[in-house]
Amino acid sequence: MVNAQPPKNMLTVRDNRTGKVVDIPIQDNSIPATAFKVLKAPRAEGEREENETEKGLRIADKGFLNTAVIRSEITFIDGDAGVLRYRGFPIEQLATKSSHLETAYLLIYGSLPTASQYKVWQDEVLHHGVMHSDAEQFFKSFRYDAHPMAMLTSAFAYLGSYYSEANPSLQGQKLFTKGDPESLAVMDKQIYRLIGKATTLAAMAYRVRQGRNFVTPPTGLSYTGSFLYQMDHLGEENYKPHPVLEKALDVLFLLHADHELNASATTVLQTGSSLVDPYSAIAAGCASLYGPLHGGANEAVIRMLISIGKPENVPGFLEAVKRKDKVLSGFGHRVYKTSDPRSFIVRQIADEVFRVTGKDELLETAMALHHEAMKDDYFVKRKLAPNVDFWSGLIYRAMGFPLDFFPVLFAVPRVVGWLAHWRQMMLQEGGVKIWRPRQIYVGPGKRDYVAVDERVAEEGPRLTPSPVVHSG
Ligand SMILES: CC(C)(COP(=O)(O)OP(=O)(O)OC[C@H]1O[C@@H](n2cnc3c(N)ncnc32)[C@H](O)[C@@H]1OP(=O)(O)O)[C@@H](O)C(=O)NCCC(=O)NCCS
């Protein structure tokens, strides 16, 4: 029977199959999914044994729509209010007052660094930017038209092969989880290396595609200044990236540094939960980010704007969106139900960049699209507003980056967020638990092997391998 006066901070659940009642503690507005395992029931008449009913109730959550997988102190998002905070600091304050590397320290270690702490941090990160010269061969081994994300993803895994001292498979599985000074030192060194070399690897992926020789990371430039130098330096004396573009890229990096448990951060944690080395975990995150539902939207915005062509075509395009024939890329978000707070900052950066580069010819179309969509009932009713990708692609294009390099410009700064989440998990109270979700098995029940000449062919779409036409 359900208690007459249910205890506060408890969820009381009654299993109507058995009448069993359990009180489940609510902590931080969440309940442990394992609490439901005690709700066991005899298998109902005709029920499949694979349901494992007598072993306890499972929680189904396809796509992690309402499952919290970790306690985190890093990033907070209120999607209804359009709020994004890193370690408690509003993104707007960080974007105007901080830098990407300072914010990286904040995200990973939890506080804003003092001047001397920052100096050590910046020196270490930039010092670790140099790659072994063998890496040139690695990048040159890709096909001439290899996608830069294929190169970057592989490069992170490749990078790990240089550091056997950072590999728990070789050094012992507690390498990163002990939390003592020695273990923290090994962990932090990999953090310097991964953030320091992310720009170098990305720049190498860029240069190999352009047919340019590689350059050594320069000294005396900022993190993003060094990145721009490594991509664009063509032998000029005293070459320095344009300060407005360097600053713009730095703010864009800061805005992209973390966004709590998105698909790629979750992938890094899932992969890291097996205690694999951080290079493999970051490579996995990079692969996840590459997908068009995640890191590819800024590129999709540009392709969409090119297809619209000019402002006069906007109404026709919006009609097609409303008929569900098209999607308005750069609008809508799983979490934000109002404008993405980063989109306002990116819009301002766009103006600063265009003053240097000249206006992108697609800007007028983008502005008309934004204006029309924001007052259209279809978008208002569904709470669809611009996300960070709506304007960022225009900036990258104006700065001269090729379209397929856009996801790289997202992945490089996101290495910071991935590492912040990875480090937090390695050091979390109670140690690391391998992430092993459950499934609901709906396949065949137990059946016996059938000899080949007694089999009846099962045929139909998806049931047999697809035929391949060979060209000879
Ligand atoms: C981001 C995104 C995947 C979120 O999806 P989601 O949270 O699952 O939202 P839903 O797909 O449930 O959308 C709710 C409604 O809005 C519509 N909608 C959502 N985003 C839309 C968009 N960009 N253009 C047109 N319609 C959109 C859906 O068709 C749906 O309409 P319905 O209620 O008539 O079926 C989605 O908004 C999207 O595809 N946006 C464009 C891609 C993009 O910019 N991604 C970058 C995100 S940072």
The ligand as a MOL file (V3000), in Angstrom:
LIG
                    3D

  0  0  0     0  0            999 V3000
M  V30 BEGIN CTAB
M  V30 COUNTS 48 50 0 0 0
M  V30 BEGIN ATOM
M  V30 1 C 18.7530 20.7020 -33.3530 0
M  V30 2 C 17.6090 19.7530 -33.6690 0
M  V30 3 C 18.1900 18.4200 -34.1780 0
M  V30 4 C 16.8050 19.5180 -32.3740 0
M  V30 5 O 15.8460 18.5430 -32.6130 0
M  V30 6 P 14.7550 18.1010 -31.5440 0
M  V30 7 O 15.0450 18.6690 -30.2050 0
M  V30 8 O 14.6380 16.6250 -31.6410 0
M  V30 9 O 13.4570 18.8750 -32.0560 0
M  V30 10 P 12.2750 18.2480 -32.9090 0
M  V30 11 O 12.8480 17.5620 -34.1180 0
M  V30 12 O 11.4260 17.4600 -31.9860 0
M  V30 13 O 11.5080 19.5520 -33.4270 0
M  V30 14 C 10.2470 20.0160 -32.9320 0
M  V30 15 C 9.4550 20.5990 -34.0920 0
M  V30 16 O 10.1660 21.6640 -34.6930 0
M  V30 17 C 10.4810 21.3550 -36.0580 0
M  V30 18 N 11.8630 21.7610 -36.2780 0
M  V30 19 C 12.9100 21.6250 -35.4250 0
M  V30 20 N 14.0120 22.1760 -35.9460 0
M  V30 21 C 13.6670 22.6560 -37.1560 0
M  V30 22 C 14.3750 23.3340 -38.1480 0
M  V30 23 N 15.6690 23.6260 -37.9980 0
M  V30 24 N 13.7290 23.6650 -39.2740 0
M  V30 25 C 12.4150 23.3970 -39.4240 0
M  V30 26 N 11.6780 22.7550 -38.4950 0
M  V30 27 C 12.3010 22.3930 -37.3700 0
M  V30 28 C 10.3130 19.8480 -36.1990 0
M  V30 29 O 10.0060 19.5070 -37.5170 0
M  V30 30 C 9.2070 19.6100 -35.2260 0
M  V30 31 O 8.0050 20.0380 -35.8490 0
M  V30 32 P 6.5960 19.2460 -35.5870 0
M  V30 33 O 6.2780 19.4990 -34.1470 0
M  V30 34 O 5.6370 19.8560 -36.5490 0
M  V30 35 O 6.8890 17.8050 -35.8830 0
M  V30 36 C 16.6710 20.3780 -34.7450 0
M  V30 37 O 16.1490 21.5950 -34.2560 0
M  V30 38 C 17.3840 20.5850 -36.0640 0
M  V30 39 O 17.4510 19.6560 -36.8790 0
M  V30 40 N 17.9060 21.8190 -36.3270 0
M  V30 41 C 18.6490 22.0820 -37.5530 0
M  V30 42 C 20.0730 21.5430 -37.4660 0
M  V30 43 C 20.9660 22.3810 -36.5630 0
M  V30 44 O 21.0210 23.6050 -36.6710 0
M  V30 45 N 21.6890 21.7020 -35.6680 0
M  V30 46 C 22.6420 22.3550 -34.7940 0
M  V30 47 C 22.2490 22.2600 -33.3900 0
M  V30 48 S 23.3890 23.1870 -32.4110 0
M  V30 END ATOM
M  V30 BEGIN BOND
M  V30 1 1 1 2
M  V30 2 1 2 3
M  V30 3 1 2 4
M  V30 4 1 2 36
M  V30 5 1 4 5
M  V30 6 1 5 6
M  V30 7 2 6 7
M  V30 8 1 6 8
M  V30 9 1 6 9
M  V30 10 1 9 10
M  V30 11 2 10 11
M  V30 12 1 10 12
M  V30 13 1 10 13
M  V30 14 1 13 14
M  V30 15 1 14 15
M  V30 16 1 15 16
M  V30 17 1 15 30
M  V30 18 1 16 17
M  V30 19 1 17 18
M  V30 20 1 17 28
M  V30 21 1 18 19
M  V30 22 1 18 27
M  V30 23 2 19 20
M  V30 24 1 20 21
M  V30 25 1 21 22
M  V30 26 2 21 27
M  V30 27 1 22 23
M  V30 28 2 22 24
M  V30 29 1 24 25
M  V30 30 2 25 26
M  V30 31 1 26 27
M  V30 32 1 28 29
M  V30 33 1 28 30
M  V30 34 1 30 31
M  V30 35 1 31 32
M  V30 36 2 32 33
M  V30 37 1 32 34
M  V30 38 1 32 35
M  V30 39 1 36 37
M  V30 40 1 36 38
M  V30 41 2 38 39
M  V30 42 1 38 40
M  V30 43 1 40 41
M  V30 44 1 41 42
M  V30 45 1 42 43
M  V30 46 2 43 44
M  V30 47 1 43 45
M  V30 48 1 45 46
M  V30 49 1 46 47
M  V30 50 1 47 48
M  V30 END BOND
M  V30 END CTAB
M  END
